[in-house]
Amino acid sequence: VVPGYAADRLSRELTDRGFMDFLVDVGGEVLARGRNQAGAPWQVGIERPERHGETIQRLVPISDLAITTAGDYRNYREVDGRRVAHILDPRTGRPLTHRLASVTVIDALAVRADAFDTALMVLGTDEGMALATKLNLAALFIERTNDGFVERATPRFEAITAKR
């Protein structure tokens, strides 16, 4: 949660110095205030969780919100042809083994979004989606399939991204 916390602190510092429109990015944890130069919401890309390249899965317009992503597609290693994620499941003490590739969370606080994206990633698609929906979180789950990727979004994620 340190990058999310740092994004919140930087945002507070910029706001205290009179800045109203800015985008802070701390290691991929992004916090947007106000609007971009064109007067429109900031556009933040959610990466498609592929091994190589930086393809955008979805472009999200945000203002006065943070957006963070946890995933297994950047920090991992392969052992005997299997992906070993850097995120450990505290229930087992072992790396994640499910097909969930990433979870993106939108929240007013970057530190909270940062904490929830990792927790939901650990839970996996079904359990994570159930918790995110119950807590009314804005979350997007991207899961690997044999044919590519499938998205599942909570109602709050769809509502936030649709009205911008």
Secondary structure as the mmCIF struct_conf table of DSSP 4:
data_model
#
loop_
_struct_conf.conf_type_id
_struct_conf.id
_struct_conf.beg_label_comp_id
_struct_conf.beg_label_asym_id
_struct_conf.beg_label_seq_id
_struct_conf.end_label_comp_id
_struct_conf.end_label_asym_id
_struct_conf.end_label_seq_id
HELX_RH_AL_P HELX_RH_AL_P1 VAL A 2 ASP A 16
TURN_TY1_P TURN_TY1_P1 ARG A 17 GLY A 18
BEND BEND1 ASP A 21 ASP A 21
STRN STRN1 PHE A 22 VAL A 26
TURN_TY1_P TURN_TY1_P2 GLY A 27 GLY A 28
STRN STRN2 GLU A 29 ARG A 33
BEND BEND2 GLY A 34 GLY A 34
TURN_TY1_P TURN_TY1_P3 GLN A 37 ALA A 38
BEND BEND3 GLY A 39 ALA A 40
STRN STRN3 TRP A 42 GLU A 47
HELX_LH_PP_P HELX_LH_PP_P1 ARG A 48 ARG A 48
BEND BEND4 ARG A 51 GLY A 53
STRN STRN4 ILE A 56 ILE A 62
BEND BEND5 SER A 63 ASP A 64
STRN STRN5 LEU A 65 GLY A 71
BEND BEND6 ASP A 72 ASN A 75
STRN STRN6 TYR A 76 VAL A 79
TURN_TY1_P TURN_TY1_P4 ASP A 80 GLY A 81
STRN STRN7 ARG A 82 ALA A 85
BEND BEND7 HIS A 86 HIS A 86
STRN STRN8 LEU A 88 ASP A 89
TURN_TY1_P TURN_TY1_P5 PRO A 90 GLY A 93
STRN STRN9 ARG A 94 PRO A 95
BEND BEND8 HIS A 98 ARG A 99
STRN STRN10 LEU A 100 ASP A 107
BEND BEND9 ALA A 108 ALA A 108
HELX_RH_AL_P HELX_RH_AL_P2 ALA A 110 LEU A 123
HELX_RH_AL_P HELX_RH_AL_P3 THR A 125 LYS A 134
TURN_TY1_P TURN_TY1_P6 LEU A 135 ASN A 136
STRN STRN11 ALA A 138 THR A 145
TURN_TY1_P TURN_TY1_P7 ASN A 146 ASP A 147
STRN STRN12 GLY A 148 ALA A 153
HELX_RH_AL_P HELX_RH_AL_P4 PRO A 155 ALA A 162
#
